[in-house]
């Protein structure tokens, strides 16, 4: 005759249930996206994506991670601009603004594309390779970025940019940021207002 099983003590049963609930909560929390907010924008990065926040304020946030021993930077920022309510005017303005920024570097290649964000805002996508003599021993910079007019305020521009440094021109040409850039840029959601505190 098998021995009679005694019921689990109520205290032990309660502790077991609490432990299981705690474990479930931890697992759920581990899958939540990395969420950050700046003026006019909410960013939700995929969980366990390896991005570490290195800088943050009400108008800019910067993440960084290492890929194959090379530093990769992802930044989001908000800038006040002269209102650009007409799409074509915004395209020209945004491209000229970014070209001015790039003029400080030695250009290897650069491309601009006009389009619309999933929330309906006009955006200028850009990508390129540049040489920055001030970033030795990794002077070559691969860039993918997006400049969008905020859907509510035509006087506000949102910029998202992904950069990776390489030691040689050949390595820079082999750098493919497209998939990472698409995932990161899709993680952003235009919002109204400014965060209550700097992040």
C-alpha positions, 0 to 999 in steps of 0.5 A: 500500500503506497504511503499516504501523501500529506497535504502541503502545509499552507505556509509552504504552499503560499511561499511556493506560489509567491516564488512562482509569481515572482519568477513570472514577473521577472521573466515578463519584465525581462521581455519588456522593451527599453523605453525612453522619451524626449520632446516629441518622441517615444522610443521603444527598443527591442528587449535584450538588444544590447543598447546601453544609454550613455546620454540623455536629456529632454531633447536628446538621447544616445545609446551605444553598443559594441558589434564585432569589437566596433562601437555603434551609436544610436541617437535620437534628438529634437530640434526647433526649426523655422516652420516648414509646413510644405513637404517639398520645402521640408525635404530641401531644408532637411537635406541642406541641413544634414549636408552642412553637418557632413561638410565638416567630414571628408566624404567618401559617399552619401545618398539622400531619399525623400519619403513618408514615415508610417505616421504620415510625416515627411522624412529624409533618409540618408546614408553615407561613409565619411572619414573623420581624422579626429577619431583615430584609430577608427577614422571611417564612419558609416552613417544611416539617419532619418530627419522627420518633421514632427506631425503636430508641429511643423517647427520641430524636427526629429532626427534619428541616426545610427553610426559605426566606426571602422579602421579602414575604408574597405571595412566601412563599405562592408558595414551593413547598418540597414537592418539595425537602422530599420529596427531602431527607426521603427521603434520610435513613436511621435508624441506631443509634449516634453517629458516632465524630467530629463532622461 
